Amino acid sequence: MQIGVTLPQTEIGGAVADLRTYAEGVEQLGYGHLVAYEHVVGADPAVYTDWSGPYDIDSTFHEPFVMLGYLAGITKLELAPAVIILPQRQTALVAKQAAEVDLLTEGRFRLGIGLGWNEVEYEALGQDFSTRGRRMDEQVALLRRYWTERSITFEGEFDRVTGAGIAPLPLQRPIPLWFGGGSKPAFRRMGRLADGWLPMMTPGPELDEAMATIAASAEAAGRDPQAIGMEGRITWAGDIDQVRVEADQWRALGATHVSINTMGSGLGPVSAHLEVLAQVAAALELA
């Protein structure tokens, strides 16, 4: 089970020196990968007076493809946006950007994708929030073609391509697609299409039910459920023993990856996040 980190970007802000210090620090501590959330724009609560989303206009998010391209030049970590809100982005551009990051990381790249929840963001990017599930299904198949074929001709409900392709192609053909989401339709989609998934819950009955739904959907599609990777998340709450317990639980469930999430824990500067991650690395014997 590979252990990585979740970039606490809403807390460390936009300074490039802090981003570099964090990435180099976690690599030196023995972590194997870095995942990063994404939001292109945030909603202004002064305009949306009933706003209840977890992030708003003041929440800092780096643009993931650009940021991961930068990190690829300074670390050997595996990198993964977790997740890109795929249906609000142009499919061909995502294919091109992901291929570039895959090349820059020398194949140490997973593309996390999801539907998202923020209708304000869809509006700003000119996409239809109500059709996002159907659009993502179509995009997944098209992305894999972009990454494996020299020339594509395709006509779907949302995308049309006539004799076009990207070059250079990525090293991984195709790039692994890891799905986020927490609904039953999302779990069924994961079983049909995903190379891996990112649970939004902790080990317990809810996770067991999700795993069963994914497995049933995979089998119905003629796929091996055991071939679908799983990345658990352990959120720091100040208890190192609890981290050990949760890591053991994820390992027992067959997780291929786990990320340690310190975002939202009130730690503040990069140095504080790295201090906690050093404790976790020692407890999990990463070095």
C-alpha positions as CSV (number, residue, x, y, z in Angstrom):
1,M,0.0,0.0,0.0
2,Q,1.6,3.3,-1.1
3,I,1.2,6.2,1.3
4,G,1.1,9.7,0.1
5,V,-0.3,13.1,1.1
6,T,-3.1,15.5,0.2
7,L,-1.8,19.0,-0.6
8,P,-3.3,21.4,2.0
9,Q,-3.6,24.2,-0.6
10,T,-6.4,26.1,1.1
11,E,-4.0,26.8,4.0
12,I,-0.6,27.2,2.5
13,G,-1.8,29.7,-0.1
14,G,-0.2,30.8,-3.4
15,A,3.5,31.3,-2.5
16,V,5.6,29.1,-4.8
17,A,8.3,28.8,-2.2
18,D,5.8,27.2,0.2
19,L,4.6,24.8,-2.5
20,R,8.2,23.8,-3.2
21,T,9.1,23.4,0.4
22,Y,6.0,21.2,1.0
23,A,6.6,18.9,-2.0
24,E,10.3,18.4,-1.4
25,G,9.6,17.9,2.4
26,V,7.1,15.2,1.9
27,E,9.3,13.4,-0.6
28,Q,12.2,13.5,1.9
29,L,9.9,12.0,4.6
30,G,9.3,9.0,2.4
31,Y,5.8,9.6,1.0
32,G,5.2,8.2,-2.4
33,H,2.6,10.4,-4.0
34,L,0.8,13.8,-3.8
35,V,-2.9,14.4,-4.6
36,A,-4.5,17.8,-5.1
37,Y,-8.1,18.9,-5.1
38,E,-9.3,21.4,-7.8
39,H,-11.6,24.3,-8.2
40,V,-11.3,26.8,-11.0
41,V,-13.5,29.5,-9.5
42,G,-15.2,30.0,-6.1
43,A,-18.6,31.5,-5.4
44,D,-19.0,34.8,-3.6
45,P,-21.2,34.4,-0.5
46,A,-22.1,38.1,-0.8
47,V,-23.9,37.2,-4.0
48,Y,-25.0,33.7,-3.1
49,T,-26.4,34.6,0.4
50,D,-27.5,31.0,1.1
51,W,-24.1,29.6,0.2
52,S,-23.3,26.4,2.1
53,G,-20.5,24.9,0.1
54,P,-17.2,23.9,1.8
55,Y,-15.2,26.4,-0.4
56,D,-15.9,29.9,-1.6
57,I,-14.2,32.8,-3.5
58,D,-11.5,33.1,-0.9
59,S,-10.4,29.4,-0.9
60,T,-7.1,29.1,-2.6
61,F,-6.7,26.3,-5.2
62,H,-3.8,26.0,-7.6
63,E,-4.6,25.0,-11.2
64,P,-3.7,21.3,-11.0
65,F,-2.2,20.6,-14.4
66,V,0.1,23.7,-14.3
67,M,1.1,23.0,-10.7
68,L,1.7,19.3,-11.2
69,G,3.9,20.1,-14.2
70,Y,6.0,22.3,-11.9
71,L,6.2,19.7,-9.2
72,A,7.2,17.1,-11.8
73,G,10.4,19.1,-12.3
74,I,11.4,19.1,-8.7
75,T,10.3,15.8,-7.2
76,K,9.9,12.1,-8.1
77,L,6.6,11.8,-6.4
78,E,3.7,10.2,-8.2
79,L,1.2,13.0,-8.8
80,A,-2.6,13.0,-9.1
81,P,-5.3,15.6,-9.3
82,A,-8.0,14.2,-7.1
83,V,-10.2,15.2,-8.7
84,I,-10.4,17.2,-11.9
85,I,-14.1,18.2,-12.5
86,L,-14.0,16.6,-15.9
87,P,-17.4,17.6,-17.4
88,Q,-16.8,21.3,-16.9
89,R,-13.6,21.1,-19.0
90,Q,-12.9,20.6,-22.8
91,T,-12.1,16.9,-23.4
92,A,-9.4,17.5,-26.0
93,L,-7.6,20.0,-23.8
94,V,-7.8,17.7,-20.7
95,A,-6.3,14.9,-22.9
96,K,-3.5,17.2,-24.0
97,Q,-2.7,18.6,-20.5
98,A,-2.8,15.1,-18.9
99,A,-0.5,13.7,-21.6
100,E,2.0,16.5,-20.9
101,V,2.0,15.9,-17.2
102,D,2.4,12.2,-17.7
103,L,5.5,12.9,-19.9
104,L,6.9,15.4,-17.4
105,T,6.5,12.9,-14.5
106,E,7.9,10.0,-16.7
107,G,4.7,8.1,-16.2
108,R,4.2,8.8,-12.5
109,F,0.7,10.2,-13.0
110,R,-2.9,9.2,-12.3
111,L,-5.8,11.4,-13.5
112,G,-8.5,11.7,-10.9
113,I,-11.9,12.8,-12.3
114,G,-15.3,13.5,-10.9
115,L,-18.6,15.3,-11.6
116,G,-18.3,18.1,-9.0
117,W,-21.0,19.8,-7.0
118,N,-20.6,23.5,-7.7
119,E,-23.1,24.7,-10.2
120,V,-21.6,28.2,-10.0
121,E,-18.3,26.8,-11.4
122,Y,-20.1,25.1,-14.3
123,E,-21.8,28.3,-15.3
124,A,-18.5,30.2,-15.3
125,L,-16.9,27.6,-17.5
126,G,-19.8,27.5,-19.9
127,Q,-21.0,23.9,-19.3
128,D,-24.3,22.3,-18.4
129,F,-24.5,21.1,-14.8
130,S,-27.5,18.9,-15.4
131,T,-25.9,16.7,-18.1
132,R,-22.6,16.2,-16.3
133,G,-23.0,12.5,-15.7
134,R,-23.7,11.6,-19.3
135,R,-20.9,13.9,-20.5
136,M,-18.3,12.3,-18.2
137,D,-19.3,8.8,-19.5
138,E,-18.6,10.0,-23.0
139,Q,-15.4,11.8,-22.1
140,V,-13.8,8.8,-20.5
141,A,-14.0,6.8,-23.7
142,L,-12.8,9.7,-25.7
143,L,-9.8,10.5,-23.4
144,R,-8.6,6.9,-23.7
145,R,-8.7,7.1,-27.5
146,Y,-6.8,10.4,-27.5
147,W,-4.1,8.7,-25.4
148,T,-3.7,5.6,-27.5
149,E,-4.6,6.5,-31.1
150,R,-2.8,8.7,-33.6
151,S,-6.0,10.0,-35.4
152,I,-9.5,10.0,-34.0
153,T,-12.9,10.5,-35.6
154,F,-15.7,10.6,-33.1
155,E,-19.2,12.0,-32.9
156,G,-21.1,11.8,-29.6
157,E,-23.7,13.8,-27.8
158,F,-21.2,16.3,-26.5
159,D,-18.0,16.1,-28.5
160,R,-17.2,15.9,-32.2
161,V,-13.7,15.1,-33.5
162,T,-12.8,14.6,-37.2
163,G,-9.4,13.2,-38.0
164,A,-7.5,14.7,-35.1
165,G,-5.1,13.6,-32.5
166,I,-2.5,14.8,-29.9
167,A,1.3,14.5,-30.1
168,P,3.3,13.6,-28.3
169,L,1.3,10.7,-26.8
170,P,1.7,10.0,-23.1
171,L,4.0,7.3,-21.8
172,Q,1.1,5.5,-20.2
173,R,-1.3,4.5,-22.9
174,P,-3.9,5.1,-21.6
175,I,-3.3,7.2,-18.5
176,P,-5.0,5.6,-15.4
177,L,-8.3,7.2,-14.6
178,W,-9.3,7.3,-10.9
179,F,-12.9,8.3,-10.1
180,G,-14.2,10.3,-7.2
181,G,-17.8,10.6,-6.1
182,G,-20.1,9.3,-3.3
183,S,-23.4,8.4,-4.9
184,K,-24.7,5.0,-6.1
185,P,-24.7,6.1,-9.7
186,A,-21.1,7.2,-9.2
187,F,-20.1,3.8,-7.7
188,R,-21.8,2.0,-10.7
189,R,-19.9,4.2,-13.1
190,M,-16.6,3.3,-11.2
191,G,-17.3,-0.4,-11.6
192,R,-17.9,0.0,-15.3
193,L,-15.1,2.4,-16.2
194,A,-12.6,3.3,-13.5
195,D,-9.0,2.1,-13.1
196,G,-9.2,3.2,-9.5
197,W,-11.5,5.1,-7.1
198,L,-11.1,7.6,-4.2
199,P,-13.6,6.8,-1.3
200,M,-15.0,9.8,0.4
201,M,-15.8,7.8,3.5
202,T,-13.8,6.0,6.2
203,P,-13.8,2.2,6.7
204,G,-17.2,1.0,7.9
205,P,-20.6,-0.1,6.7
206,E,-21.0,2.8,4.2
207,L,-17.6,1.9,2.6
208,D,-18.5,-1.8,2.5
209,E,-21.7,-1.0,0.7
210,A,-19.9,1.2,-1.8
211,M,-17.3,-1.5,-2.5
212,A,-20.1,-4.1,-3.1
213,T,-21.8,-1.8,-5.5
214,I,-18.6,-1.2,-7.5
215,A,-17.7,-4.9,-7.5
216,A,-21.2,-5.9,-8.8
217,S,-21.0,-3.2,-11.5
218,A,-17.6,-4.3,-12.5
219,E,-18.6,-8.0,-12.8
220,A,-21.7,-7.0,-14.8
221,A,-19.4,-5.2,-17.2
222,G,-17.1,-8.2,-17.5
223,R,-14.3,-6.6,-15.4
224,D,-12.3,-7.9,-12.5
225,P,-13.2,-5.9,-9.4
226,Q,-9.8,-6.7,-7.9
227,A,-8.1,-4.8,-10.7
228,I,-9.7,-1.5,-9.6
229,G,-7.4,0.4,-7.3
230,M,-8.6,2.2,-4.2
231,E,-7.1,5.2,-2.4
232,G,-8.2,5.7,1.2
233,R,-7.9,9.0,3.0
234,I,-6.7,9.5,6.6
235,T,-7.6,13.0,7.9
236,W,-5.3,14.2,10.7
237,A,-7.2,14.8,13.9
238,G,-4.3,15.1,16.4
239,D,-4.1,11.4,17.3
240,I,-1.2,9.4,15.9
241,D,-2.6,6.1,17.2
242,Q,-5.7,6.7,15.2
243,V,-3.6,7.2,12.1
244,R,-2.1,3.8,12.7
245,V,-5.5,2.2,13.2
246,E,-6.9,3.7,10.0
247,A,-3.9,2.7,8.0
248,D,-4.2,-0.9,9.1
249,Q,-7.9,-0.8,8.3
250,W,-7.3,0.5,4.7
251,R,-4.6,-2.1,4.2
252,A,-6.9,-4.9,5.4
253,L,-9.5,-3.7,2.9
254,G,-7.0,-4.0,0.0
255,A,-6.4,-0.3,-0.6
256,T,-3.6,0.2,-3.1
257,H,-3.0,3.8,-1.9
258,V,-3.7,6.0,1.1
259,S,-3.2,9.7,1.4
260,I,-2.7,11.6,4.7
261,N,-4.8,14.7,4.7
262,T,-3.8,17.6,7.0
263,M,-5.9,20.2,5.2
264,G,-8.7,21.6,7.4
265,S,-6.9,20.6,10.6
266,G,-6.0,24.2,11.5
267,L,-2.3,23.7,11.3
268,G,-1.5,26.9,9.4
269,P,2.0,27.3,7.8
270,V,3.8,24.7,5.7
271,S,6.2,24.0,8.6
272,A,3.4,22.8,10.8
273,H,2.0,20.5,8.2
274,L,5.4,19.0,7.7
275,E,5.9,18.5,11.4
276,V,2.7,16.5,11.6
277,L,3.6,14.5,8.5
278,A,7.0,13.7,10.0
279,Q,5.2,12.2,13.0
280,V,3.0,10.2,10.7
281,A,5.9,9.0,8.6
282,A,7.7,7.8,11.7
283,A,4.6,6.0,13.0
284,L,4.0,4.3,9.7
285,E,7.7,3.5,9.2
286,L,8.0,5.2,5.8
287,A,11.7,6.0,5.9
